[in-house]
Amino acid sequence: MVHYRGMKKWRPFASMPEQYIGLQEVINKQLEVPKPLLTEEQMDQINFILIEALHTNKQVYLTYYKKGQCITKKGFIQFVDFLGNLFVFIDKVFELKNKMRLSELIDVHFT
């Protein structure tokens, strides 16, 4: 019976640091996803939820695109600047302030 091991089978051959770095870059390139395009309706929905979360101080799930990956975090919206295309998000886990662009957002919804 044959089991598919994926890219794991190449890890034992990464004995030299340069080779390991090269293999890690290949694996990361394969995991990258293209940035999803949002419709006008989706952008309006995101703006509405951001404003509501800011005024009611409700916790939200943010999904954003960064370096080929879609990342989801949980926290609170502290500041939104639609003209400057940025917002400040306080992470629930580490309570760190993250300043991000609105154009990086993919999805926002309440917890």
Order of alpha helices (4+ residues) and beta strands (2+ residues): alpha-alpha-beta-beta-beta-beta-beta
